[in-house]
Amino acid sequence: MDYYITGNLDIASIALWLFTAFFVGLVIYIQRENMREGFPLENDDGTPNAHLGLPMPEPKTFKLAHGRGEVSYPNGQTDPRNASLALKRSHDSDGFPFEPTGDPMVDGVGPASWCARRDVPELDGHGHPKIIPMAASEHFTVSAGRDPRGMAVKAGDGEIVGSISDMWVDEPEQLVRYLEIALDADHGGGKRLVPMTFAKITAQDVRIHAIFGKHFAAVPKTASPRQVTLLEEDKISAYYGGGKLYASDARLEPQL
């Protein structure tokens, strides 16, 4: 019997082992890249969770468009609000819900929670703010449907809180993102935005079911009358979304 140092190793076997090694390496690489954003993991109370499994990937730096600098991921940073969230544990074990300790809509917790996004407006391909009020553009008109400007705004409890003063459009997408509300003095005064998806335009008025009249004064404001930042968008949407649960005690219980 002839003896060969390669044993039963042949081209097919080599190809199989090479493919197996490549596939395992590919899975590990993809999983580590998947950890580039959203990691390191945190426990329910915001403390670091060391059980990551695979080691973290090396930081990768990305250059942002339109001269907005650079960002690197992973960077080990967590939400800066973790240390002061107005929440308390409902149980000692992880996995149980946290209970608000203050006004959850104002504190931005639970369904009203928001992410600490960059406080800059989203830009289009030319470096201009995507979402702008119609008053700042001559390119848009209401060609169909009801124009809500001038209509009264009715809150979820039936109170009239002001009127629609403008419409904010997503210029590249050519659709309405927000309605601008001019609040009455009794409800805080000034201008506030409401996401279009939270407003219902009827023949008589614009109805916002999510929150009540007493809540409009605390709707997050925009720093500029001509643009809205990513952070402001998140806060505004979270406030109205939180009202779906927290605006009234009656909304906190199951509805049959």
N, C-alpha and C positions, 0 to 999 in steps of 0.2 A: 504494500500500500504506500503510495507516494504521500509525503507530508509537505504541506504548504503553510508557510508562516501566516498567511492571510486567512487560513481556515475556510469557512464557508462564506466569507465576505466577498460580495460581488457588486457590480454596478447598481443593481436594483436595491440592494440593502443599503449601500452608501447613500443613494438618492432618498430613500425612506428616512434614514437618520438625519440627513441634512434638512429635509423638509420639516421633520419633527422639531429639530432645534430651532429652525427659523420661525416656525409657527409659535412655539413657546416664547421665544424672544419677542415676537410681534405682539403677543397678548400682554406681556409684561410692559413693553414700551407704551402701548396704547393705554393701559391702566395707569401708568405713571403720568402720562400726559393728561389723562382725565382728572388727575389730582392737582393740576396746575392752578385752577380756580376753584374757590369754594373750600379749600383746605388751608390750614389744618382743621380737622373736625373739632367740634365743641360739644360739651355736654349740654343738657337742657338749661342749666343755669349760666352758660357762657364760659365756664372754665374749660381749659384745653383738654382734649381727649387724646391720649397718647397711643391709642390702639388704631394705628393707621394701616397696619399690614405692610405693604411695600414701602420702601423708603421714598421720601419726597424727591421730586425731580429737581434738577438744578434750576435756579431762576433764569427766566428768559425775558429779555427786554423787548418791548414793542414800541415802535415810534407811532405816535398818534397823528392823524391827518390834520391839516390846516394849522400846523404849528402849535398844537396843544401839548407838546412835550412828550415825555416817555413814561411808560408804566412797566413794572416788572412783576412777574408772577412765577412761582409763589413768593409772597413777600412777608408771610407770617402775621399780617395785620388782621384784626378782627373788627367787628362793628364797634365803634367807640362808645355806643350807648349801652353796651352790655353791663357795665359796672353800675348803672343807675336806672335800670328799667323799673317802672312802677308795677312790679309783679311779685307775687309770693307763691311758693309751692302749695299745691293742694294735697301733696303726699310726699313722703320722704324718698320714694323710689322714682327713678327716671321713667319717662313715658307718660306720666300723668299730667293733665293740663295745669297751667299756672293761672292764678286768679289776679285780676287787676286790683291794685290798691288805691287808685285814684280815679280820674276821669279817663277811661281808656281811649276815647276819641282824641282828646288833647294830648295824652301821653304817647299815642302812637303804638299801642300794643294790641295783641290779639288780632282780630279781623281788621283793625285799624292800623296795623303795623306797616312801617315803610322801611325802605332800604336807604342807607347813607350813600346815595349816588353822587356823582360830581355836580357841583352847583354851577353848571354851565348849560346853555341851551343845546339841544340836539341840532346838528347842522346838516344841510343838504350837500349834494356833491360839489357845489360851488363855494362852500364855506359860509353860507348864510343861514340864519335860524330857520328851521323847518316850519315851526308853528308861529303864526303871526296873526294879529287882529285884522279884520277886514278894513278897519279904519286906516291901517298903515299900508294898504295896497290898493292899487287901482285896477288890478287884474281880475277881481272876483266880483260877481253879482249873484243874487239869488234868482236863478232862471226857472225853477220849478218848486212846487210845494209852498208851504207857508213861511214867510219871513218872520221869525220870532222877535225881531228887534222892536222894542216898544211895548211888548206884551208884559202883563203882570206875571210875577213868579209866585206860585202857591206852594207852600211847604207841605210836608207830610201830614201835619195836623190841621191843614186848611188855612193857616195864616198867610196873608199877602206880605211878602218880605221886601219887595222891590220890583224892578223891571229889568228886562233884557236890554242891555245897552250896546252889545256888539257880539260878533261871532268870530271865533278864532279858528283859522283854517290851517290844515297841513298842506303847505303849498305844493310840494312835489307829488303828494298823494291826491290832492284836489278833493279833500273832504273836510267836513267840520269836525274838529276835535273837542272844542270847548265852547260854551256860551258864557258871555260875560254878564254878571249881574250887578246892577247899581242898587245897593241896599238902601232901604229907608233908614233914617237916623235912629229909629226905635230898634232896629236890628243890626246895629253896628256901623252903618254908613260905609262909604267907600265902595270899591269894586272887588268882586270875588269871581272866580271861575268855577264852573261846574262841568265835569266831563259830559259830552253829548249823550253817552250811553246811560247816564243817570237822569236825563231830562225827557219828559214827554210833552211834545207840543200839541196842544189841542186848538180848537177853533177860538176859545176864549182866553186861554192863558198857557203858561208853561208850568208843568207840575213836576216837583221834585219830591218823590216819596221817601227817599233815603233818610233825610233828617227833618227836624221840626224847626219852627221859627226861631226858637231860642238858641239853636245851634249855629246859625249862619254867621254870627259875629266872630266865631272862632275858626271859621274856615281859613286855612292857611292862605296868606297873601303872596302875591308875586312882587319881587323887588323892582321890576321894571314894568311900565304899562305897555311895552311893545314886544316883550318876549317872556317865555316861561322856561325855567331851567329843568334839568332832569330831576334834581332833588325836589323842586317845587311840584313838579308833576306827580311824583311818587307820594308826597305828603297830601296833596289835594285829593287824589284818587283814593288814598287810604282813609281819609277822613270821611268821605261819603260812603265808602264801602263799610267802614266800621259802624256807621249809622244804621245800616241794615239790621244790625244786631243790638247795638248799644243805645240807639236813640230813645228807646222806651223800654221800661222793665217788662212790658208785655211781650216784647220780641225775644226776651232771653229764654223763654220756656218753649218747649215743643209745640208746634201748631198742627192740629189735626184737620 
